[in-house]
């Protein structure tokens, strides 16, 4: 029996919507990364982007467990000398809550051009509205 390898013409992308209201950040991130990579399908091929599009709404209401709200630090660098900026999760949530989910999912994807292509299929919104209604996304529950 030969190993199945997906071809670009075989891939049919679907749209999924996840409501992050009251959900734990890590559980949403792992479920989302799995869908973006395509590991939820029997046609998964590691060397191809076989994943689906994911829309996450209510990112501002995602839950962090333990003391992560005050202890977790998000870092970014401007590229200039002394340009390291550090912010706590509570500050990031107040300024740009989408970044909490975006960085969690980004860290779970491959660090390659293929991972970049997977990441581009992720859409995160702080509120409960999104402009992707025409794609008819299916609702996904996170356990």
Helices and strands as residue ranges (DSSP letters): G 8-10, E 15-19, H 25-37, E 53-57, G 59-61, H 68-71, E 73-77, E 84-88, H 89-96, H 98-106, H 113-119, E 122-124, G 133-135, E 138-140
